[in-house]
Amino acid sequence: ILTASDPEEYADFGQSVAISGDTMVIGASGATVGGKPAAGQVYVFTYSGGTWTQVKILNATDASVGAQFGQSVAISGDTAVIGAIWATVGGKHAVGQAYVFTYSGVTWTQTAILNASDAATYDNFGYSVGISEDGSTAVIGAYGATVQGKYAAGKAYIFTNSGGSWTQTAILNASDAATDAQFGQS
């Protein structure tokens, strides 16, 4: 049974979980960080000798009230992607962001913040995240995105890593986009 080293009410520890080899990441999107309610955080556990041990707590470098960092998590090898669906970007509420963390063999470090090129209020970018086996491609869902005037039709964004730099390379839309379809929710 895994528990947070700093449990708190309404932290939502276990909101999201992902595993790669002997490393697990667990989101707690409601956790208070630096006095900021629901800023959210993610716990890293490793497995060794028959025991899972918490080794790190990940926080967004720009943690903010209600961002819900840890709503979604994905991990592959030494790379983790974490969604924060209520993050405010450029003054727009609930646009959402995704964060990339990498493990250097010593510690986990935030190496990128991913944003949609066409970010809009209530897109909820980061509601779902995924990462390829080799850690070079990430997909980020934004179920609240408007497509061709259809509210919450949803989108998914593809980002690729080249030499440590993450770049948005595609936006995916359903060919039959419809209002409230929420494409990209999972």
Disulfide bonds with the S-S distance in Angstrom:
none
